[in-house]
Structure formats: structure tokens, C-alpha cells
Amino acid sequence: MARCIALDMDCAAICELAAAAMARDSENAHALCRLCAQICELCGDECGKHDMDHCQACAQECRACAAECLRMQAAAV
């Protein structure tokens, strides 16, 4: 579970950073959204390995966030 918790924290931090970059129309928003999607996918994959309901819910939300980040990255091009 240690890796899961670490990835949860990484995911939350990069999501916050990516959202802030998009809000201020940063020239780095595209790259941050791409990185955010990658980290969210890693987090979703790790959380998905655990049978607890909260882990499965986290995995689902991380994967949805990754998809949205990819959509935002495409829009930022």
C-alpha cells in the first residue's frame, strides 16, 4: 500500500499544478497535462490492484482524470 499512497499524493499534487497552469493559461499547461495524465494512469493502475472499495473508487477517478488531462492537453495544442 505504500506505493499506492505515494502515487495518490503525486497524483493530487500534479493535478493541482496542472489545474493552476491551465487557469493562468501557462505556456507549460500542455506538458503538465501530459505528465498529469501519465501519473494519474499510474495511480489508477496501482489503486486498481487493491480490492478495497475506496481503492477501486480511486482507480476509477484517476483513470477518468487521466482521460480528461489528455483531452485538455489536446485542446492546449
N, C-alpha and C positions, 0 to 999 in steps of 0.2 A: 504493500500500500504506500510505501514511502515515495516510489516513483510517481504514483498516481497523484499524491498530494503535491509533489513538486511541480508536476505538469499542470495541475489545476492552478497553482499560483502563477506559473509562467503564462498560462492562457489568460488569466484575469488581467495580468499586467500588460500584455501585448494588446489585448482588446481595448483597454483603457487608452493606451498610447495611440493605437490606430484610430480610434474614435476622435481623439483630440486632434490628431493630424488632419483628419477629414474635415472636422469642424472649422479649422483655421485655413483650409484649402492649401495645406502644406505641399510643397513640391515632392516630398517624400511619402505622401499618402499611398501612392501606388505600391511602392516597395514594402511599406509597413503592412498594407492589406495582404499582400502576397505572403509575407512572413507570418502574419496573424493566422491566415488560413492553414499554413503548414503546422503551426504549433497547435491550433485547435484540432486538427486532424490527429496529431499525435496524442493529444489529451483524450479525445474521443475514443481512439483505439485502445488506449490504456484503461480508461474507465470501463469500456465495454468488456474487458476481461473479467470483471468482478460481478458477481451475481446479485449483490445488494441492489434494492430498488433505487436508492439515491445515486449509485454509480451508473446504473443504466439510464436514469434520467439525465445525469451529467453527460454521458456519452452522446445521447440524442441531441442535447443542446449544443454541445461542442461541434458536432457534425453539421448542425444547422448553421451555426456561426461561421464555420469554415466555408460553407456554400455561399453565405451572404458576403463574406470577405472577398471571395473570388468574384462575385458579382460586382462589388464595389471597386475592386481592382480593375476590372474590365471597363467600368464606367470612368475611371480616373485616367485612362489612357488618352 
